[in-house]
Amino acid sequence: MVQDYSYPTESFLLLGKVAKAHGMRGEVKIFPFSGQPENIRTYRELVLVNSTGDLSPPLAILGCRVQGKVAITSLDSITSRNKAEDIEGMGVLLAKANLPELGENEFYWHQYIGKTVRDLKDRRIGKIEAIFPSGSQDIMVINSGTEEILVPISKTIVIKESSEEITIDPPPGLLELYTNYSGGRDD
């Protein structure tokens, strides 16, 4: 479950949390909310946030390896088990300015959250509340107002995108699986 952390969302992304200390030299296990611990290796530095919203200075990543669902990470200035235990439970942030550049047809999950989803007839399906990985493609969780609708994200389904909306062409029957879905709302 994602814990609430108070931080400047316009400048940072919440990647995960420090799950626990690992070993005696200050390494920590970072649990990424994306389910993709290998991504932690691609970043140069992270910022930590505690439960009251206090931010650490940027901490360089000195080393990182994946173990199951966590990234065992060595951070600058966290050099002992005691220091690692002091940061257990903290949120792990990445400055948006440090995000790697995307390739064609790639996106960051945070870019979809909150967008309105419409079908090809311009009927409102709902708003994207979350995205999660599912093997070969990510799944968007759309809140229709009455229920959650799960829709895969693929080139054949996501037809058009703007800063506010996404238009989808779901496979026949997908939306009808959700008993209260009646073809969207015309608003």
C-alpha positions, 0 to 999 in steps of 0.5 A, a space after each residue: 500500500 502506498 503511504 501518503 507523503 507530503 512533498 512538492 509534487 510539481 518538482 518530485 515523483 514518489 518512486 517508493 519507500 525505504 523498506 529496511 536496512 540491509 547489512 552493516 554498511 548502510 545499504 537499504 532496501 528500496 521498495 518501488 511502487 512501480 514494481 520495477 526495482 531495476 529502474 532505481 539503477 538508472 537514476 543518479 540521485 534520490 531525495 528522501 521525505 519523512 512522514 512530516 514532509 521534511 526533505 533530505 538533500 539529494 543523495 547520490 546513488 553509489 551502488 544498486 542491485 535488484 533482489 526480487 521486488 526491491 533495489 538494494 541501494 547504497 546512498 551517499 552519507 548513509 554509511 552504517 546500519 544505524 543510519 540506514 535504520 534511521 531512514 526506514 519508512 521514508 519516501 523515495 523521491 526523484 526530481 522530475 528534472 532528473 527523469 531520463 528522456 523518453 523514446 517514441 511512444 513512451 510515457 511516464 505513469 504520472 503523465 496519465 494520472 488524472 486524465 479523462 478517458 473517452 471512447 471513440 464516440 467522445 463519451 466519457 468513461 472516467 478518470 485515470 486513478 492509477 497505473 500498474 504493471 502487468 507483464 507485457 503491458 501496463 494497465 490503467 485504472 479508470 474510475 467511472 464514478 461508479 466502479 473501477 475499469 481496468 484497461 490495458 495501455 497499448 498502441 492499438 487501444 490508446 488512440 489519441 492523447 492530449 494534455 487533458 484527455 486520452 481517447 481509447 478504442 477498447 477491444 469489443 466487450 472489454 468495457 461491458 465486462 464492468 456491469 455498470 458501464 453503459 457506454 460512457 457519459 456524454 459530457 
